[in-house]
Amino acid sequence: MKWTDTRDIAIALAETRPDVDPRAIRFTDLHAWVLALPGFSDDPRRSGEKILEAIQTAWIDETG
């Protein structure tokens, strides 16, 4: 997965962190959790607030 795979990342986060409310997360935590996902292989420096917001929004949609 790459940073642009926001939907796939959101699905993986919903599966690996079912106890987390995506509405109440810090971007620093989200960044670390994405990097720790199995199959994630993008440069950690390529993310930014816009990408993290897109992942958070997709994650909210997945759990909604």
C-alpha positions, 0 to 999 in steps of 0.5 A, spaced: 500 500 500 501 507 498 499 513 501 494 514 496 491 508 497 486 511 502 480 506 502 485 500 503 488 503 508 482 505 512 479 498 511 486 495 514 485 500 520 478 498 521 480 491 521 487 492 526 484 497 530 477 496 531 477 499 538 479 506 536 474 511 534 477 515 528 473 521 529 478 522 536 485 520 533 491 525 533 495 525 526 501 523 529 498 516 531 495 515 525 501 516 521 505 511 526 499 506 525 499 507 517 506 505 517 505 499 522 500 496 517 502 489 514 503 491 506 504 498 507 511 500 503 511 508 502 516 513 504 514 516 511 515 523 509 510 522 503 504 523 507 501 530 509 495 533 513 491 532 506 493 525 506 492 523 513 485 527 513 483 523 507 485 516 510 481 519 517 475 520 513 475 514 509 476 510 516 470 514 519 466 512 512 468 504 514 466 504 521 460 509 520 
